[in-house]
Amino acid sequence: MTQFILVAGAWLGSWAWRDVEPDLRAAGHGVHPLTLSGLAEQQGVAAGLQKHVQDIVDEVERLDLRDVVLVGHSYAGIPVGQAAEQIGDRLARVVFVDSNVPVDGESFLTGWPDGRAGVEAAIAANEGFWPPPAVADCADQGLTDEQIARFIGGSTPHPGPTLTDPAVLERPLGLLPATYVKCLLDWPEPSMEVAELLTSERWRLVTMDTGHWPMFSQPRELARILLDAAEPDPAGSGA
């Protein structure tokens, strides 16, 4: 039985996976959506990037999970990628859902040069938090008005230090068994960093014809991709 740890991106908590969970559970797997420190019901807990990494590692160890598939969406790919190498042989696979990937010594904002200044200004103007997006930011992402309302309504300010702290990797990310899910409406091509990682025989690319938040726009399709990722790798490239 696979154990899925589901970690949503900026502004979101465990609640974001509500429509993805049923199909994973129906297939007989363990499902553990996780809210990172400082977000949703964990608001008020101080958080930097390594605290988010530890949140994930602690959840795996607290529940004594094996055959773990770590799923990181958007920003959460950065702490998930770091946690993946820390949980050792408990890991079965990592799934990066239209996400950033950690680069040793670099932060979330390092990998977003065009938007960096705007995010830093927003964090400075909002007491150290990145404010949630507006409805207009969700345009052309395959979301219905109801889905946008749920996304915006549940979002909470994101702790700024998690976006500016550098990632710490002990070994090349390409050595991890991984699936990268590219959402084509958001941007049709993987980033340069992801494209390089996809040259590894341990990495697979899957595309979705939807926007950046597929847990809202296409939850059942995303669940199917996660279930496929949990299948044994025919090439035998385990963790």
C-alpha positions in Angstrom: 0.0 0.0 0.0 1.4 3.4 -1.1 1.4 6.2 1.4 0.8 9.6 -0.3 1.9 12.8 1.5 0.2 15.6 -0.3 1.7 19.1 0.1 0.0 22.1 -1.7 1.8 25.2 -2.8 1.8 28.8 -1.6 -1.2 30.1 0.5 -2.8 26.6 0.7 -3.2 23.9 3.3 -4.3 20.3 3.4 -7.9 21.3 2.5 -6.8 21.9 -1.1 -6.6 18.2 -1.8 -10.2 17.4 -0.8 -11.3 16.4 -4.3 -8.1 14.4 -5.0 -8.2 12.2 -1.9 -11.2 10.0 -2.6 -9.8 8.3 -5.6 -6.5 7.6 -3.9 -8.3 6.1 -0.9 -10.6 4.1 -3.1 -7.6 2.5 -4.7 -6.5 1.3 -1.2 -3.7 3.7 -0.4 -2.9 5.8 2.6 -3.5 9.5 2.0 -2.0 12.2 4.3 -2.6 15.8 3.2 -0.3 18.1 5.1 -0.6 21.7 6.1 2.8 23.4 6.4 3.7 25.6 9.3 2.3 29.2 9.1 -0.5 28.3 6.7 -4.3 27.5 7.0 -4.9 26.0 10.4 -1.2 26.3 11.2 -1.3 30.1 11.0 0.7 31.7 13.8 3.5 29.1 13.7 6.8 30.7 12.7 8.2 29.2 9.5 11.2 29.3 7.3 12.1 26.9 4.5 13.8 24.3 6.7 10.9 24.3 9.0 8.7 23.3 6.1 11.2 20.6 5.1 11.1 19.3 8.7 7.2 19.4 8.7 7.3 16.8 5.9 10.0 14.6 7.4 8.3 14.7 10.8 5.0 13.6 9.3 6.6 10.6 7.6 8.4 9.6 10.8 5.5 10.3 13.2 3.3 8.0 11.2 6.1 5.5 10.6 5.3 5.5 6.9 7.0 3.3 4.2 6.5 3.2 0.5 6.0 6.9 0.5 5.1 9.0 -2.5 5.8 12.7 -1.7 3.7 15.1 -3.7 4.7 18.7 -3.9 2.7 21.3 -5.8 4.1 24.7 -6.9 6.2 26.3 -4.1 5.9 23.0 -2.1 8.2 21.2 -4.6 11.1 23.0 -2.9 10.6 21.6 0.6 9.3 18.3 -0.8 12.4 17.8 -2.9 14.6 18.4 0.1 12.6 16.1 2.4 12.7 13.4 -0.2 16.4 12.8 0.2 16.1 12.9 4.0 13.6 10.1 4.4 15.9 7.6 2.8 14.5 4.2 2.0 11.0 5.2 3.1 10.7 7.0 -0.2 9.1 5.3 -3.3 8.8 8.4 -5.5 8.5 12.1 -5.6 5.8 13.8 -7.7 6.3 17.5 -8.5 3.0 19.0 -9.6 3.7 22.1 -11.8 6.2 23.0 -9.2 9.5 24.7 -8.4 12.3 22.3 -7.7 15.0 22.9 -5.1 18.5 24.0 -6.2 21.2 23.9 -3.6 21.9 27.3 -2.2 19.1 29.0 -4.1 15.6 30.1 -3.0 12.1 30.1 -4.5 12.7 33.7 -5.5 16.1 33.0 -7.0 14.3 30.8 -9.6 11.7 33.5 -10.3 13.8 36.5 -11.5 11.0 38.2 -13.4 8.7 38.3 -10.4 11.2 38.5 -7.6 11.0 42.3 -7.0 7.2 42.3 -6.9 7.1 39.4 -4.4 9.7 41.0 -2.2 7.8 44.3 -2.2 4.6 42.5 -1.3 6.2 40.6 1.5 7.7 43.9 2.9 4.4 45.6 2.7 2.5 42.8 4.4 4.4 42.2 7.7 6.6 39.5 6.2 3.9 37.5 4.4 3.1 37.0 0.7 -0.5 38.0 0.3 -2.9 35.5 -1.4 -3.7 36.1 -5.1 -6.8 38.0 -6.4 -9.5 36.6 -8.6 -7.8 38.2 -11.7 -4.6 36.1 -11.0 -6.6 32.9 -11.6 -7.7 33.8 -15.1 -7.0 31.4 -18.0 -6.1 28.5 -15.6 -9.0 26.2 -16.4 -10.9 27.1 -13.2 -14.6 27.6 -12.8 -15.9 30.6 -10.9 -16.8 28.2 -8.0 -13.4 26.7 -8.0 -11.8 30.1 -8.0 -14.0 31.2 -5.1 -13.0 28.1 -3.1 -9.3 28.6 -3.8 -9.3 32.3 -3.0 -11.6 31.8 0.0 -9.3 29.2 1.6 -6.0 30.9 0.9 -4.0 32.4 3.7 -0.9 34.7 3.6 2.3 32.7 3.0 5.4 33.1 5.3 7.9 35.2 3.5 11.1 33.5 4.8 10.1 30.2 3.2 10.4 32.0 -0.2 13.8 33.7 0.5 15.7 31.0 2.4 18.1 28.9 0.4 17.5 25.2 -0.3 20.0 22.6 1.0 20.6 19.4 -1.0 23.1 16.7 -0.1 23.0 15.0 -3.6 21.8 15.8 -7.1 18.1 15.9 -7.4 18.2 13.8 -10.6 19.1 10.8 -8.5 15.6 10.7 -7.0 12.9 8.7 -8.6 10.5 11.4 -9.7 7.5 12.3 -11.9 7.1 15.9 -13.0 3.6 17.0 -13.9 3.5 20.0 -16.3 0.2 21.9 -16.5 0.1 23.3 -20.0 -2.2 26.2 -19.5 0.1 27.8 -17.0 3.2 27.6 -19.2 3.7 24.9 -21.9 7.4 24.2 -21.3 9.2 23.0 -18.1 11.7 25.4 -16.6 15.3 25.1 -17.6 16.1 23.4 -14.2 13.3 20.9 -14.7 14.2 20.2 -18.3 17.7 19.3 -17.2 16.4 17.0 -14.5 14.2 15.3 -17.0 17.3 14.0 -18.8 17.8 11.7 -15.9 16.6 8.1 -16.4 14.9 8.3 -13.0 12.6 11.2 -14.0 9.4 11.0 -16.0 7.3 13.9 -17.6 3.5 13.9 -17.6 1.4 16.7 -19.0 -2.1 18.0 -18.0 -4.2 20.2 -20.2 -5.2 22.5 -17.4 -3.8 25.4 -15.3 -1.5 25.7 -12.3 -4.0 24.4 -9.7 -5.1 21.0 -11.0 -6.2 19.8 -7.6 -9.1 22.2 -8.1 -9.6 22.2 -11.9 -9.0 18.5 -12.7 -8.8 16.6 -9.4 -9.7 13.1 -10.7 -7.3 13.4 -13.6 -4.5 14.4 -11.1 -5.4 11.5 -8.8 -5.0 9.1 -11.8 -1.5 10.5 -12.5 -0.6 10.1 -8.8 -1.8 6.5 -8.9 0.2 5.8 -12.0 3.3 7.3 -10.4 2.9 4.9 -7.5 3.2 1.9 -9.8 6.6 0.1 -9.7 9.0 1.6 -12.2 9.5 -0.9 -15.0 13.1 0.3 -15.4 13.7 -0.8 -11.8 14.8 2.7 -10.7 13.8 2.6 -7.1 14.8 5.1 -4.3 
